Amino acid sequence: MEDRYIDFLDELRKLYDERIVGESFDRDDLIKENELLRKHTTIKIGGPARVFVVTPTYDAVVLTYKLCKKYSLRYMVLGNASNMLFDDKEFDGVIISTDCRDSEISSINIFDKDSDDFSEFFGKFGYKDLDDLEADAFYVTAGGGARLSAFANKVGKKSLAGAEFSGGIPGSIGGAVTMNAGAYGSEIKDIIVSVRALNEDGEVVILSKDELQLAYRKSVIQEKGYIVLEALFALKKGNQEEIFAKMRELNDKRRDKQPLEYPSCGSTFKRPVGGFAAQMIDESGLKGYRVGDMMISEKHAGFMVNVGNGNFHDAMEVIKHVQEKVNEKFDIELEPEVRIISE
Ligand SMILES: Cc1cc2nc3c(=O)[nH]c(=O)nc-3n(C[C@H](O)[C@H](O)[C@H](O)COP(=O)(O)OP(=O)(O)OC[C@H]3O[C@@H](n4cnc5c(N)ncnc54)[C@H](O)[C@@H]3O)c2cc1C
């Protein structure tokens, strides 16, 4: 192993022992070498990552990031890896994973207007624009590693409406903010207030909704490579039964239309201007198109599914073929929505 990895791991393990590992966590579960990424990605593809670091706290994210910089190591942050297509070759770098249940990074806190101190709730995070907070809104903070499903359920149980659309998206808060995830006519942009993030200089910054520049599957976080530590959302009081009925309705729709029985990354391509990717793929006669174990779903042409032991090479062949055929028929370049990480 290269010296810089040895030194990096020595220092990381020491800092983890001092600051992160407590009664709840075993250090060897948090810091792993040569961890197979296919164990973590929803599409079940991806080779070993040189180092895989799980970050249960905000401090853990910051110190891991700073050490990657210090030792000039490539790094990448992962949430639930539901939008990732990794090469089968080694990822020569450090994966910073926020996927850690029952931890600070996955915590969700609902501000209780009757008992919580407003300034204490928001003050410790230093959110700006406090004067702009709306009187009839209810505020919720969620760590970058919290699952959207947990978030939607928790706020739903408190009768807070607005997050129903997110309950069936299998991502984390960090991944969802970065991608401005959305479904059935709503998106993260509709409910977010601000984000506490780590910038490229390793400084913790607060970004307002405007500064996040959220657009279709885009954000400043993605563009600048920031890391989402925590996000603040504003939701409105609703009716608990209606909230859960809405979530059930959307989840039924998903199960009905989407091939959830197979590993995938969700939509393979972004929606092109003037049409829908799935419809164009379908009309190009590509449903069921298969290379090895990677296939365009028969049920929903927008999904590329792994029907067995699919690999990166076959997935890329399917993606390229679909792009060519759709381009021939519609003169449109389909852009992958899934993040492709190779070399
Ligand atoms: C069955 C299925 C259905 C899906 N349905 C939808 C849908 O309806 N709508 C939709 O929008 N998406 C959908 N997706 C795609 C995916 O779930 C979303 O894009 C989700 O927001 C990704 O979150 P994640 O935590 O899995 O991110 P990851 O896949 O782990 O990462 C995605 C990107 O976000 C970055 N990232 C992750 N965490 C952070 C962080 N804390 N800070 C900064 N960057 C971060 C990563 O570096 C990467 O660039 C679906 C996927 C599947 C498998």
The ligand as a Gaussian input file, in Angstrom:
#p B3LYP/6-31G(d) Opt

LIG

0 1
 C      -35.886000       2.430000      -7.308000
 C      -35.390000       3.847000      -7.370000
 C      -36.309000       4.897000      -7.500000
 C      -35.858000       6.210000      -7.565000
 N      -36.787000       7.209000      -7.685000
 C      -36.379000       8.495000      -7.727000
 C      -37.330000       9.553000      -7.829000
 O      -38.531000       9.349000      -7.869000
 N      -36.852000      10.827000      -7.875000
 C      -35.525000      11.113000      -7.820000
 O      -35.156000      12.284000      -7.838000
 N      -34.602000      10.126000      -7.723000
 C      -34.988000       8.835000      -7.675000
 N      -34.059000       7.840000      -7.570000
 C      -32.617000       8.190000      -7.585000
 C      -31.990000       8.446000      -6.211000
 O      -32.688000       7.748000      -5.190000
 C      -31.957000       9.939000      -5.889000
 O      -31.149000      10.624000      -6.813000
 C      -31.425000      10.210000      -4.478000
 O      -31.610000      11.567000      -4.169000
 C      -29.953000       9.860000      -4.317000
 O      -29.650000       9.884000      -2.935000
 P      -28.482000       8.961000      -2.348000
 O      -28.340000       9.259000      -0.915000
 O      -28.710000       7.556000      -2.714000
 O      -27.251000       9.553000      -3.145000
 P      -26.010000       8.758000      -3.715000
 O      -26.465000       7.860000      -4.822000
 O      -25.234000       8.159000      -2.617000
 O      -25.195000       9.956000      -4.361000
 C      -25.730000      10.686000      -5.474000
 C      -24.910000      11.966000      -5.645000
 O      -25.095000      12.770000      -4.494000
 C      -23.834000      13.027000      -3.860000
 N      -24.054000      13.038000      -2.408000
 C      -24.596000      12.058000      -1.625000
 N      -24.629000      12.475000      -0.342000
 C      -24.095000      13.711000      -0.314000
 C      -23.838000      14.666000       0.712000
 N      -24.120000      14.451000       2.003000
 N      -23.256000      15.843000       0.367000
 C      -22.953000      16.104000      -0.927000
 N      -23.151000      15.249000      -1.939000
 C      -23.739000      14.075000      -1.632000
 C      -22.910000      11.908000      -4.315000
 O      -21.557000      12.320000      -4.254000
 C      -23.400000      11.701000      -5.740000
 O      -22.850000      12.670000      -6.606000
 C      -34.472000       6.509000      -7.499000
 C      -33.549000       5.450000      -7.345000
 C      -34.000000       4.139000      -7.275000
 C      -32.996000       3.040000      -7.087000

